[in-house]
Amino acid sequence: MPSNDSNTPKQDDKRVVEFKSEKKGGKEKAKKKGEVTFSKILTYIILGAVAIALIAGVVIPAVGPKSGSSSLKFGVYDGTPIEFAYGNYFYNLYQSYAQQSKGSSQNAAYQVWLNAYQGTVFHVAMEKMADKAGLRVTDKAVNNAIYESGIYHKDGVFDAATYEQASNESKKKIQKQIKENLPTQMIFNDISSLLTSPEELAFIDMMGEKARTFEYVVFNSSLYPDDLTRQYATANASLFTLIDLSSITVSELEEGEALRQEIASGTLSFEDAAKNNSIDAFRDEGGRSGTWYLWEVQETFTDSDEVNLLYSTKQGELSPLFASSLGYTFYRVEQSPFFPDLSDSDVLNDVKTYIGQKGEMVTSYLEERARQFVSAVEGGADFTSEARQSNLDLYSVEATPPNTGNSSFFIGFSNTDSGGYLNAIRDDEDAINKLYKGEINAVIEPFSSRGAYVVARATGEGGLAEEMRNYVMFLYPYIIQEGLQNDLLSSIFTNDKFEDNFLPTFFAQVMGSATN
């Protein structure tokens, strides 16, 4: 949040020292862009700029492009390459994050690179916005920002001796990084700062008066009878056949073929090959991926029919390479395919989950059960007692105003529905209308949500609880700012002008060169 506190230095302090800028050669153009001056720069200016400038002796890991060029290109934003090269913004930001990171795993390395990459994309986008707006940072603005950063402070106040003792190189780095980030910070603050009018708050308060409380029961695939589940699994035995696997996934077919050949010849172990080359989630486990149903494995194949080739591979042998969502995958079969024990409750639940997603027979069964419940309640049965008698979980939802689309500017089911089934139909206008226009305590017709059938009723109406109302009124201005900030980020990272090649570049150039 912007602050009204002033940190402007006294005039005597300003006479002590001047943060000198480098002189630029050449004649000044007659026509200038509109200047931007700052009476003060807020204390929350990007502190990373100062941290970057102060880092000394941090060594970039020995990674780089396999082509031997001096930079790595991860993407493009509006014609500007997002490159990692010695001394540039991406490089410095990476150093800052690497210095702060305590992890040494591949996941930690990935996060450091991703944060630096996204920060660079954001910086480039904001620079372009500043240029388009004709903004220019003055030397005075830079001086004030350096002062307020606190980098030359001692005991909370500016110390001229500390400044004079700093090396010229350090001063130049700090000045450069501060100057780079000032336009970005100002544009970001202008976009994300907005005052909320009393009328807007009154509207939000009025919406809260339409809030209702609810309770509901869920009819999901777990209710499907065990005997019918076993019949389905037996009739579709291939789908539920298990296989125990290890896997290696790479981005290029040629790379996968070469690795497979090395493993088959005995010159490289499967585990080492996985740890050093695989790009899937089982890399750190040496490729050990565990036991899978055929239908689960099949979903990872680009050509689902090829799963039969995997299931025909003998125990201990390597499969061919298959096209997958991440690239190309080959497997080692740890145990030949086998049929599960259908007396095992976990197995039955797995089968029920599958047929709940795929089988119309389960859908019809659950809908019929839900309608029987509605008939019982409409015939005089108590909603809660009927739920208990039918061994159904009963979900209660506290007062929630209508919020079709689940706007973050209002309280919605995402805040109040612990079960998640009402939240899942927040975009279903017909279902929402039934929930909010039906009579209190009257059950509504069953509706589908998350692969299940739900029977619900409104149990009360009349506004938010006082504590929740006060919370909403307090929080709303902050939600507005967060929404604007998210809109800004979305406009950058979903922009057609943004070409994102981070993942393939990271795995092929960074991780690939780090393990070779």
Long-range contacts (C-beta under 8 A, 24 or more apart in sequence): 1-478, 1-481, 2-42, 2-189, 2-193, 3-42, 3-43, 3-44, 6-40, 7-40, 7-43, 7-148, 8-39, 8-40, 8-144, 9-147, 9-158, 13-158, 16-158, 16-160, 17-160, 17-163, 17-164, 18-143, 19-139, 19-142, 19-143, 19-146, 19-147, 19-163, 19-171, 19-175, 21-139, 21-142, 21-175, 22-172, 32-136, 33-134, 33-135, 33-136, 34-134, 34-135, 34-136, 35-136, 35-138, 36-135, 36-136, 36-137, 36-138, 36-141, 36-183, 36-186, 37-138, 37-140, 37-141, 38-140, 38-141, 38-144, 38-145, 38-182, 38-186, 40-144, 40-148, 41-141, 41-144, 41-145, 41-148, 41-182, 41-185, 42-148, 42-185, 42-189, 43-148, 43-150, 45-145, 45-148, 45-149, 45-178, 45-181, 45-182, 45-185, 46-181, 46-184, 46-185, 47-149, 48-93, 48-96, 48-119, 49-174, 49-177, 49-178, 49-180, 49-181, 50-149, 50-151, 50-174, 50-177, 50-178, 51-96, 51-99, 51-100, 52-92, 52-93, 52-95, 52-96, 52-173, 52-177, 53-170, 53-173, 53-174, 53-176, 53-177, 54-151, 54-170, 54-173, 54-174, 55-92, 55-95, 55-96, 55-99, 58-95, 58-98, 58-99, 60-91, 60-94, 60-95, 60-98, 61-514, 62-513, 62-514, 63-509, 63-510, 63-513, 63-514, 64-509, 64-513, 65-509, 65-513, 66-508, 66-509, 66-512, 66-513, 72-505, 72-509, 72-510, 73-501, 73-505, 74-117, 74-501, 74-502, 74-505, 74-506, 75-117, 75-121, 75-498, 75-499, 75-500, 75-501, 75-502, 75-505, 76-498, 76-499, 77-121, 77-124, 77-125, 77-128, 77-492, 77-495, 77-497, 77-498, 77-499, 78-124, 78-125, 78-128, 78-495, 78-497, 78-498, 79-497, 80-124, 80-128, 82-117, 82-120, 82-121, 82-124, 84-116, 89-120, 89-123, 89-180, 90-116, 90-117, 90-120, 92-177, 93-119, 93-120, 93-123, 105-284, 106-283, 106-284, 106-511, 109-510, 109-511, 109-514, 110-506, 113-502, 113-506, 113-510, 114-502, 114-506, 117-502, 118-493, 121-492, 121-493, 121-498, 122-184, 122-489, 122-492, 123-180, 123-181, 123-184, 125-492, 125-495, 126-183, 126-184, 126-187, 126-188, 127-183, 127-184, 129-187, 130-183, 130-184, 130-186, 130-187, 133-187, 135-183, 135-186, 135-187, 137-179, 137-182, 137-183, 141-182, 142-175, 142-178, 142-179, 142-182, 145-178, 145-182, 146-174, 146-175, 146-178, 149-174, 149-178, 188-485, 188-488, 191-484, 191-485, 191-488, 192-481, 192-484, 192-485, 192-488, 193-481, 194-480, 194-481, 194-484, 195-477, 196-476, 196-477, 196-480, 201-473, 201-476, 204-409, 204-410, 204-472, 204-473, 204-476, 205-469, 205-472, 205-473, 207-401, 207-402, 207-410, 208-401, 208-411, 208-463, 208-464, 208-469, 208-472, 209-401, 209-462, 209-463, 210-401, 210-402, 210-436, 210-461, 210-463, 211-399, 211-400, 211-401, 211-411, 211-461, 211-462, 211-463, 211-464, 212-399, 212-400, 212-435, 212-436, 212-458, 212-459, 212-460, 212-461, 213-396, 213-397, 213-398, 213-399, 213-400, 213-458, 213-459, 213-460, 213-461, 214-396, 214-397, 214-400, 214-422, 214-435, 214-456, 214-457, 214-458, 214-459, 215-383, 215-384, 215-394, 215-395, 215-396, 215-397, 215-456, 215-457, 215-459, 216-394, 216-395, 216-397, 216-419, 216-421, 216-422, 216-454, 216-455, 216-456, 216-457, 217-373, 217-387, 217-390, 217-392, 217-393, 217-394, 217-395, 217-454, 217-455, 217-456, 218-392, 218-393, 218-395, 218-419, 218-421, 218-452, 218-453, 218-454, 219-366, 219-367, 219-369, 219-370, 219-373, 219-392, 219-446, 219-452, 219-453, 219-454, 219-455, 220-356, 220-366, 220-450, 220-451, 220-452, 220-453, 221-352, 221-353, 221-355, 221-356, 221-357, 221-362, 221-366, 221-451, 221-452, 222-349, 222-352, 223-365, 223-366, 223-369, 224-352, 224-355, 224-356, 224-362, 224-365, 224-366, 226-348, 228-361, 228-365, 229-342, 229-348, 229-351, 229-352, 229-355, 230-342, 230-348, 230-351, 232-351, 232-355, 232-359, 232-361, 233-340, 233-342, 233-347, 233-351, 234-342, 237-339, 238-294, 239-293, 239-294, 239-295, 239-354, 240-293, 240-294, 240-295, 240-339, 240-340, 240-347, 240-350, 240-351, 240-354, 241-293, 241-294, 241-311, 241-337, 241-338, 241-339, 242-291, 242-292, 242-293, 242-294, 242-337, 242-338, 242-339, 242-340, 243-291, 243-292, 243-294, 243-297, 243-310, 243-311, 243-333, 243-335, 243-336, 243-337, 243-338, 244-290, 244-291, 244-333, 244-334, 244-335, 245-289, 245-290, 245-291, 245-292, 245-297, 245-331, 245-332, 245-333, 245-334, 246-270, 246-274, 246-282, 246-286, 246-287, 246-288, 246-289, 246-331, 246-332, 246-334, 247-274, 247-278, 247-280, 247-282, 247-287, 247-289, 247-329, 247-330, 247-331, 247-332, 248-273, 248-274, 248-277, 248-278, 248-280, 248-287, 248-329, 248-330, 248-331, 249-278, 249-279, 249-280, 249-324, 249-326, 249-327, 249-328, 249-329, 250-277, 250-278, 250-279, 250-327, 250-328, 251-279, 251-326, 251-327, 251-328, 251-504, 251-507, 251-508, 252-327, 252-328, 252-508, 253-321, 253-328, 255-328, 256-321, 256-327, 256-328, 256-329, 256-330, 257-321, 260-318, 260-321, 260-330, 263-318, 264-318, 270-318, 270-332, 276-515, 277-515, 279-326, 279-327, 279-507, 279-511, 280-326, 280-329, 287-332, 288-334, 291-335, 293-350, 293-354, 294-337, 295-354, 300-324, 300-325, 300-329, 311-337, 356-451, 356-452, 357-451, 363-448, 366-452, 366-453, 367-446, 367-453, 369-453, 370-446, 370-453, 370-454, 370-455, 371-446, 373-446, 373-455, 374-443, 374-445, 374-446, 374-455, 377-443, 377-455, 378-443, 383-441, 383-443, 383-457, 393-419, 395-419, 395-421, 396-459, 397-422, 398-465, 398-468, 399-460, 399-462, 399-463, 399-464, 399-465, 399-468, 401-464, 402-432, 402-436, 404-429, 404-432, 408-479, 408-482, 408-483, 409-476, 409-479, 409-480, 409-483, 411-464, 411-468, 411-472, 420-450, 421-449, 421-450, 421-452, 421-454, 422-449, 422-454, 422-456, 424-449, 424-450, 425-449, 425-454
